Structure formats: C-alpha cells, structure tokens
Amino acid sequence: MDRLSGGTRHTAVIEETLKRRSGGILLAYVTSTAPPFASGPFGNTPLPRGWHGIGGVMHQWEHGAGDDLFPPNHLRHDMTFQVDGKVVLITGANRGIGRVILNEAIARGAAKVYTAVRRLESVDELVQQHGDRVVPVALDLSKPETIEAAADTASDVDLVVNNAGVLKNATPLADDVVDCWLYESNINVVGLMRMAKAFAPVLKANGGGAFVQLNSVASMQSFTDFCTYAASKAASYLYTQALRDELSQQETAVVSVHPGPIDTDMAHDAGLQDMTEPPQVVADAIFDALAEGRFHAFPDKMARQTAEAYGGYIDAVVGDASLPAKA
Ligand SMILES: NC(=O)c1ccc[n+]([C@@H]2O[C@H](COP(=O)([O-])OP(=O)(O)OC[C@H]3O[C@@H](n4cnc5c(N)ncnc54)[C@H](OP(=O)(O)O)[C@@H]3O)[C@@H](O)[C@H]2O)c1
C-alpha cells in the first residue's frame, strides 16, 4: 500500500480497510467536510466525496483537520445490539416471518414488542400468548400518516424491524408488470424510506439502537416470474446500504437481511413451497447479526450460497466490517 499521511487516530482502520478491500487496487475515501488533496494523478486539487481508486500510484493525503479524515461510517466495528431488556417494533408481526421474529425477540428477553400491523385484531392471539409485552399498533406501509403516528406512539423503541413486504408474480413483459412494480415499490421501497425517516429520530433520542430491513436473495439476483419484486428488493438493499452509513452517525446499527425461500404465505404464493426453510432461521440470523455487529444476514442455505458467490463483491465494494478479512 502507498503512504497515508494526515496523522489521525483512524489511520490504522483506514490502512487495514484499504488492504482488505482493495484487492490490488488502492482505494481512498474522501470526506466532504474538508477535502484532502492528492498529489499524483489528480494534481493538487480537492477531490469529490466518495471512494477513489488510486491504483499503484504513490500518493499522499494532506489534511489540516486531523480527525475529520474519517473512514466511511460503515467501516465501524462497534455497532452491536443486544435485544435483552429492549423495546422492539416489528412491521407485519401478525404472520409469516414477522410473527417468528416477535416470538424470538420475546424469547431473547425483549421487554416489549410493538406489533405494527394493518389490522389490530390480527395480533389478538399474540397478545393473549405474551400479555402486555405485546402492544398492537396500527401501521400500513402505504399510508404515511399511520407510520408517523406509530413513531409517536412507540417513542420508547430501541429496535425497529421493517419486515412487512409484498410480492406479485410478474414476468418482464406481463400486461400488469408496471402495476406490479408500482404496488411493490410503494410498499417495499417507499415504505422503507418512510419507516427510516419516521423512526430515525426516535432511535436517536433513545441512544441509537438498531434498524433491521428484510431484503432478500432477490436483492442480488432477479427471478423471471417475480422480476418486479426482485427489482424492489434490489432498490431496498441499496437504500439500506446508504441508511447504514447515515444512521451510524447517530450510533444506530443497521442490518440487511437476505433470506432465500422461507415457509410463509409469500413463498407459497410465489410457487416456492418445495424449497423453503422455516422462518425461525431468519429470526435467529437477525438477532445473531445484531449481537455480532454484522451488516448482512444470510439465514438459509440458498442465502448462504448467494453470500458465498457474492462475498467478494461485498468485501471489495459494499463493505461489511465484521466479515473476516481475506488472506
Ligand atoms: N418468505 C420468503 O420466502 C421471503 C424470502 C426473502 C425475503 N422475504 C421478505 O420477508 C418479509 C416477510 O415476508 P413473509 O414471507 O413473512 O411474508 P407474508 O407471509 O406474505 O407476510 C407479509 C406481512 O407483511 C404485511 N403487510 C403487507 N402489506 C403491508 C402494508 N401495506 N403495510 C403493513 N404491513 C403489510 C402483512 O400483513 P397482512 O396480514 O395485513 O397482509 C404480513 O404481516 C418481506 O419483506 C419479504 O419480502 C420473504
């Protein structure tokens, strides 16, 4: 690696990260607060914010602001979260994966779980089962006012799990492909944005906490029979990456969950019932990723195969500080 100067306490992190991420191409991250100057291929000019490849060229960072030379936030190693004793909110907690996440949160010692659902009566059984540790809240991801009202109600929340999502079967040239996309993206992508905007200030006020987003293996691979769903999960994954960086500034951990086919109504509707694994693997993967400070969670066999194939890309481009460094 070439030389870094600037004398910050983060230099060791940057050096370690550059070695691990670069794979032979030197990368440098430029902050927006006080642009460093690079000699060599760029001349002595300020660089735009972001990652820059500086392959094999001797370079130097000169930086007057010391600690302002800060590595990207997603390179932090200390964003772990334990659910024991915490307050949780889960969208779509009435059935499928969300219901199992709720049960696992309770089993791991969560003090209270807000079940954010469209129909309050759909969690009657869960309230009977868990008593006042389960608090139903009305929330529809397609209705912004319900999301804002839920954020007001759940003002003591430490962990938000945006689990609710929808899938339509639509091939690329289907008559209804645009309608399917508009419906799914409104809930799977815009709904996520609304959740993040409404709950980020609440999490910040409560000390940081964590935000978990249910993405999919379809975030990385499209499927002909539900291509608009895959496009929406790719969009939500990219948004989740940016959210991780932004929320790390307020000490909020973010986890992106990427299940393969899981045994719920959604997988059955998509015709995937013969290849499913139980929802419990997703719940376990979420709380393990939170406890270990990992950004990605790949819960099941198909997910792990995807992660294996995709791992080099994560390592070199997306970044997940907790993934083991390559030899
Ligand atoms: N199952 C899989 O194979 C699989 C794989 C990868 C990722 N995922 C993701 O995992 C998450 C959960 O999936 P699942 O399999 O549990 O799905 P599911 O069984 O179909 O359940 C969907 C949940 O989302 C809720 N929901 C739907 N539209 C909503 C809206 N507009 N506002 C609020 N809630 C809404 C549903 O509530 P209602 O009961 O009111 O309809 C239900 O609780 C989704 O984000 C999905 O994309 C699933």
The ligand as an SDF file (V2000), in Angstrom:
LIG
                    3D

 48 52  0  0  0  0  0  0  0  0999 V2000
  -40.9840  -15.8000    2.5290 N   0  0  0  0  0  0  0  0  0  0  0  0
  -39.9100  -15.6960    1.7770 C   0  0  0  0  0  0  0  0  0  0  0  0
  -39.5410  -16.6270    1.0410 O   0  0  0  0  0  0  0  0  0  0  0  0
  -39.0720  -14.4470    1.8120 C   0  0  0  0  0  0  0  0  0  0  0  0
  -37.7830  -14.5020    1.2650 C   0  0  0  0  0  0  0  0  0  0  0  0
  -36.9930  -13.3550    1.2780 C   0  0  0  0  0  0  0  0  0  0  0  0
  -37.4830  -12.2010    1.8450 C   0  0  0  0  0  0  0  0  0  0  0  0
  -38.7440  -12.1550    2.3720 N   0  0  0  0  0  0  0  0  0  0  0  0
  -39.1980  -10.9050    2.9470 C   0  0  0  0  0  0  0  0  0  0  0  0
  -39.5140  -11.1170    4.3130 O   0  0  0  0  0  0  0  0  0  0  0  0
  -40.5640  -10.2260    4.7130 C   0  0  0  0  0  0  0  0  0  0  0  0
  -41.6950  -11.0240    5.3450 C   0  0  0  0  0  0  0  0  0  0  0  0
  -42.1750  -11.9250    4.3650 O   0  0  0  0  0  0  0  0  0  0  0  0
  -43.1780  -13.1010    4.7050 P   0  0  0  0  0  0  0  0  0  0  0  0
  -42.7330  -14.2630    3.9320 O   0  0  0  0  0  0  0  0  0  0  0  0
  -43.3780  -13.2300    6.1500 O   0  0  0  0  0  0  0  0  0  0  0  0
  -44.4880  -12.5080    4.0070 O   0  0  0  0  0  0  0  0  0  0  0  0
  -46.0390  -12.8460    4.2430 P   0  0  0  0  0  0  0  0  0  0  0  0
  -46.1790  -14.1590    4.8920 O   0  0  0  0  0  0  0  0  0  0  0  0
  -46.7070  -12.6030    2.9480 O   0  0  0  0  0  0  0  0  0  0  0  0
  -46.4620  -11.7000    5.2950 O   0  0  0  0  0  0  0  0  0  0  0  0
  -46.3810  -10.3790    4.8500 C   0  0  0  0  0  0  0  0  0  0  0  0
  -46.5720   -9.4820    6.0390 C   0  0  0  0  0  0  0  0  0  0  0  0
  -46.4690   -8.1220    5.5640 O   0  0  0  0  0  0  0  0  0  0  0  0
  -47.6600   -7.4290    5.9670 C   0  0  0  0  0  0  0  0  0  0  0  0
  -48.0010   -6.3660    5.0210 N   0  0  0  0  0  0  0  0  0  0  0  0
  -48.2860   -6.4840    3.7080 C   0  0  0  0  0  0  0  0  0  0  0  0
  -48.5660   -5.2760    3.1860 N   0  0  0  0  0  0  0  0  0  0  0  0
  -48.4840   -4.3910    4.1960 C   0  0  0  0  0  0  0  0  0  0  0  0
  -48.6580   -2.9900    4.3040 C   0  0  0  0  0  0  0  0  0  0  0  0
  -49.0270   -2.2370    3.2550 N   0  0  0  0  0  0  0  0  0  0  0  0
  -48.4580   -2.4130    5.4990 N   0  0  0  0  0  0  0  0  0  0  0  0
  -48.1200   -3.1380    6.5760 C   0  0  0  0  0  0  0  0  0  0  0  0
  -47.9560   -4.4630    6.5440 N   0  0  0  0  0  0  0  0  0  0  0  0
  -48.1300   -5.0820    5.3690 C   0  0  0  0  0  0  0  0  0  0  0  0
  -48.7400   -8.4960    6.0200 C   0  0  0  0  0  0  0  0  0  0  0  0
  -49.8410   -8.0450    6.7840 O   0  0  0  0  0  0  0  0  0  0  0  0
  -51.3740   -8.5380    6.4670 P   0  0  0  0  0  0  0  0  0  0  0  0
  -51.5700   -9.8110    7.2500 O   0  0  0  0  0  0  0  0  0  0  0  0
  -52.2010   -7.3970    6.9520 O   0  0  0  0  0  0  0  0  0  0  0  0
  -51.4700   -8.7550    4.9950 O   0  0  0  0  0  0  0  0  0  0  0  0
  -47.9480   -9.6220    6.6760 C   0  0  0  0  0  0  0  0  0  0  0  0
  -47.8650   -9.4310    8.0510 O   0  0  0  0  0  0  0  0  0  0  0  0
  -40.9870   -9.4770    3.4440 C   0  0  0  0  0  0  0  0  0  0  0  0
  -40.3450   -8.2170    3.3970 O   0  0  0  0  0  0  0  0  0  0  0  0
  -40.4570  -10.3760    2.3250 C   0  0  0  0  0  0  0  0  0  0  0  0
  -40.2230   -9.6430    1.1440 O   0  0  0  0  0  0  0  0  0  0  0  0
  -39.5460  -13.2640    2.3810 C   0  0  0  0  0  0  0  0  0  0  0  0
  1  2  1  0
  2  3  2  0
  2  4  1  0
  4  5  1  0
  4 48  2  0
  5  6  2  0
  6  7  1  0
  7  8  2  0
  8  9  1  0
  8 48  1  0
  9 10  1  0
  9 46  1  0
 10 11  1  0
 11 12  1  0
 11 44  1  0
 12 13  1  0
 13 14  1  0
 14 15  2  0
 14 16  1  0
 14 17  1  0
 17 18  1  0
 18 19  2  0
 18 20  1  0
 18 21  1  0
 21 22  1  0
 22 23  1  0
 23 24  1  0
 23 42  1  0
 24 25  1  0
 25 26  1  0
 25 36  1  0
 26 27  1  0
 26 35  1  0
 27 28  2  0
 28 29  1  0
 29 30  1  0
 29 35  2  0
 30 31  1  0
 30 32  2  0
 32 33  1  0
 33 34  2  0
 34 35  1  0
 36 37  1  0
 36 42  1  0
 37 38  1  0
 38 39  2  0
 38 40  1  0
 38 41  1  0
 42 43  1  0
 44 45  1  0
 44 46  1  0
 46 47  1  0
M  CHG  2   8   1  16  -1
M  END
$$$$
